[in-house]
Amino acid sequence: MTERSTEPRSTSGSRPAAKPGSKPPAKPAGKPASAQSGKPAGAGGSSDDTAVRPPLTERLQGRVTRAAEEHKANREAKKQAASAGSTAPAPTSGKGPSRGPRRARLRLTRIDPWSVMKTAFLLSVAFGIVTVVSVLMVWTVLDGAGVWESINRTVTDVVGQESASDFDVENYIGTSRVIGFTMLIAAVDVVLLTAIATLGAFLYNMAAALLGGIEVTLAEDN
């Protein structure tokens, strides 16, 4: 004979009641959205994904246009700010009078002898040319004014006609003789001035190495 179960059966045909202290059965995990909708994930998609995007050239043109507009707006803003800053009156503090021009105290410690030599040579050549031209102009004016003839007559009257018959002042201080002598002096001056200026630069560098050089104070112009 078979043993009968001593557990009571439910008359309604439902599952037996859970025992106290036992956990309820876990619910089945929900199906994925793709399974619920009946379509595989990624297939089809929404209407936003299927929207037609503009061509690449139009997007690039739009970005370039926006960048140009932003640059133009920034530049106009800077111009307006600069104009406003220039027209605005300078703030004055009530502490005292405004500060004077700034001053900078510098020291001349070295002079380049090569640059001094070139500059001195050029200036001495210019000085020699000016000297020769000025002497030529002066002697031409004196000759045109009849100064030499007047000197010859005066010497003849003082010494006598016979003794001063061969005397001519232009033989001693004539234009050609004076211009030649002036050109010789100008050439010597070019050499001497160039050498003296270069030697002076060397001597100044030696003195500046010992004493520190000449101090110069520069002031800012108002």
C-alpha positions as MATLAB code, in Angstrom:
seq = 'MTERSTEPRSTSGSRPAAKPGSKPPAKPAGKPASAQSGKPAGAGGSSDDTAVRPPLTERLQGRVTRAAEEHKANREAKKQAASAGSTAPAPTSGKGPSRGPRRARLRLTRIDPWSVMKTAFLLSVAFGIVTVVSVLMVWTVLDGAGVWESINRTVTDVVGQESASDFDVENYIGTSRVIGFTMLIAAVDVVLLTAIATLGAFLYNMAAALLGGIEVTLAEDN';
ca = [
       0.000    0.000    0.000;
       1.176    3.527   -0.751;
       1.495    6.138    1.863;
      -0.793    9.067    1.541;
       0.470   12.590    1.902;
      -0.438   14.192    5.123;
      -0.178   17.724    3.639;
      -3.499   19.356    3.046;
      -4.368   20.175   -0.524;
      -5.864   23.450   -1.593;
      -9.344   23.138   -2.781;
      -9.071   26.008   -5.270;
      -6.386   24.300   -7.362;
      -3.818   27.061   -6.690;
      -0.274   26.609   -5.592;
       0.341   25.748   -1.978;
       0.893   28.645    0.327;
       4.447   29.533    1.082;
       5.827   28.603    4.306;
       6.512   31.331    6.808;
      10.074   32.635    6.603;
      10.592   31.461    3.051;
      11.534   33.965    0.254;
       9.137   34.665   -2.558;
      10.153   33.264   -5.910;
      12.194   35.592   -8.097;
      10.395   37.186  -10.989;
      11.672   36.431  -14.457;
      13.913   39.089  -15.920;
      12.228   41.422  -18.307;
      12.801   41.022  -21.941;
      15.009   43.528  -23.756;
      13.405   46.394  -25.581;
      14.282   44.894  -28.866;
      12.536   41.681  -27.963;
       9.418   43.508  -26.744;
       9.154   45.595  -29.845;
       9.700   42.610  -32.018;
      12.570   44.290  -33.885;
      16.297   43.652  -33.492;
      18.327   46.390  -31.776;
      19.917   48.808  -34.207;
      17.656   47.863  -37.066;
      15.514   50.655  -38.396;
      16.115   53.388  -35.726;
      14.181   56.556  -34.908;
      13.282   59.356  -37.263;
      16.213   61.511  -35.973;
      18.739   58.957  -37.182;
      17.135   58.781  -40.585;
      17.169   62.597  -41.024;
      19.224   63.747  -44.001;
      22.364   65.673  -42.918;
      23.562   68.676  -45.007;
      26.566   68.188  -47.266;
      30.081   68.666  -45.913;
      30.731   71.827  -47.947;
      27.649   73.562  -46.551;
      28.648   72.676  -42.983;
      32.170   73.984  -43.551;
      30.867   77.208  -45.094;
      28.537   77.702  -42.142;
      31.333   77.247  -39.626;
      33.643   79.616  -41.526;
      30.889   82.228  -41.726;
      30.182   82.000  -38.004;
      33.888   82.267  -37.180;
      34.254   85.347  -39.395;
      31.242   87.003  -37.779;
      32.600   86.307  -34.284;
      36.018   87.691  -35.253;
      34.437   90.823  -36.694;
      32.322   91.329  -33.591;
      35.368   90.928  -31.329;
      37.362   93.402  -33.384;
      34.584   95.992  -33.271;
      34.297   95.511  -29.516;
      38.047   96.082  -29.098;
      37.876   99.242  -31.226;
      34.995  100.587  -29.185;
      36.824   99.816  -25.946;
      39.991  101.523  -27.215;
      38.088  104.617  -28.338;
      36.252  104.766  -25.042;
      39.547  104.456  -23.158;
      41.183  107.219  -25.211;
      38.286  109.631  -24.810;
      37.860  108.938  -21.112;
      39.636  111.489  -18.910;
      42.645  110.262  -17.019;
      41.844  109.574  -13.386;
      43.402  112.051  -11.024;
      44.214  111.081   -7.497;
      43.733  113.544   -4.717;
      46.968  112.525   -3.005;
      49.117  115.109   -4.761;
      50.380  116.439   -8.100;
      50.851  114.086  -11.019;
      54.216  112.414  -11.488;
      56.733  114.045  -13.776;
      58.483  112.444  -16.716;
      60.338  109.239  -16.054;
      64.120  109.362  -15.892;
      66.662  106.681  -16.719;
      70.246  106.831  -15.553;
      72.583  105.083  -18.001;
      76.322  104.668  -18.258;
      78.401  104.750  -21.435;
      80.941  102.003  -20.829;
      82.334  101.264  -24.316;
      82.647  102.854  -27.748;
      83.304  100.737  -30.826;
      86.556  102.036  -32.405;
      85.650  100.706  -35.862;
      82.370  102.629  -35.957;
      84.145  105.735  -34.620;
      86.765  105.480  -37.370;
      84.172  105.168  -40.127;
      82.121  108.057  -38.795;
      85.172  110.270  -38.284;
      86.452  109.529  -41.807;
      83.120  110.428  -43.375;
      82.774  113.625  -41.358;
      86.360  114.692  -42.066;
      85.879  114.163  -45.813;
      82.730  116.247  -45.702;
      84.554  118.950  -43.724;
      87.405  119.000  -46.270;
      84.992  119.371  -49.206;
      83.154  122.191  -47.453;
      86.466  123.952  -46.731;
      87.643  123.770  -50.343;
      84.312  124.988  -51.717;
      84.102  127.871  -49.243;
      87.670  129.063  -50.018;
      86.969  128.881  -53.762;
      83.809  130.960  -53.369;
      85.569  133.586  -51.214;
      88.508  133.985  -53.632;
      86.160  134.180  -56.608;
      84.171  136.956  -54.939;
      87.370  138.857  -54.078;
      88.622  138.537  -57.657;
      85.308  139.729  -59.025;
      85.293  142.717  -56.653;
      88.740  143.867  -57.923;
      90.506  143.429  -54.603;
      93.703  142.072  -56.183;
      93.973  144.971  -58.637;
      93.466  147.424  -55.814;
      96.272  145.787  -53.816;
      98.583  145.930  -56.839;
      97.914  149.674  -57.334;
      98.465  150.384  -53.659;
     101.818  148.556  -53.652;
     102.892  150.384  -56.827;
     102.021  153.774  -55.331;
     103.871  153.047  -52.113;
     107.033  151.435  -53.539;
     107.175  153.195  -56.882;
     106.492  152.402  -60.490;
     109.960  151.146  -61.310;
     110.422  148.961  -58.249;
     106.912  147.387  -58.338;
     106.561  146.984  -62.073;
     106.758  143.184  -61.855;
     104.732  142.832  -58.631;
     101.426  140.911  -58.805;
      99.671  139.767  -55.658;
      97.978  136.888  -57.488;
     101.375  135.258  -57.927;
     101.418  134.702  -54.161;
      97.771  134.354  -53.118;
      96.062  133.654  -56.394;
      92.988  131.458  -56.688;
      94.710  128.390  -58.150;
      97.557  128.515  -55.638;
      95.204  128.958  -52.664;
      92.850  126.172  -53.804;
      95.741  123.729  -54.193;
      97.033  124.569  -50.721;
      93.502  124.190  -49.277;
      93.072  120.753  -50.837;
      96.368  119.621  -49.356;
      95.310  120.804  -45.909;
      91.931  119.077  -46.301;
      93.599  115.740  -47.154;
      95.884  116.014  -44.144;
      92.895  116.868  -41.946;
      91.035  113.751  -43.121;
      93.911  111.512  -42.037;
      94.565  113.330  -38.767;
      90.935  113.605  -37.675;
      90.255  109.921  -38.429;
      93.332  108.790  -36.515;
      92.654  111.084  -33.555;
      89.008  109.967  -33.284;
      89.951  106.272  -33.378;
      92.688  106.751  -30.806;
      90.260  108.692  -28.627;
      87.817  105.750  -28.745;
      90.535  103.355  -27.549;
      91.555  105.714  -24.768;
      87.957  106.149  -23.655;
      87.411  102.387  -23.478;
      90.489  102.036  -21.302;
      89.355  104.828  -19.012;
      85.820  103.428  -18.820;
      87.177  100.020  -17.844;
      88.918  101.646  -14.894;
      86.418  104.326  -13.837;
      83.091  103.008  -15.139;
      82.446  105.421  -17.984;
      80.307  108.526  -18.357;
      76.904  108.548  -16.660;
      74.003  109.932  -18.675;
      70.497  110.707  -17.367;
      67.702  110.377  -19.924;
      64.244  111.851  -19.336;
      61.007  110.886  -21.039;
      59.474  113.606  -23.164;
      56.067  114.886  -22.009;
];
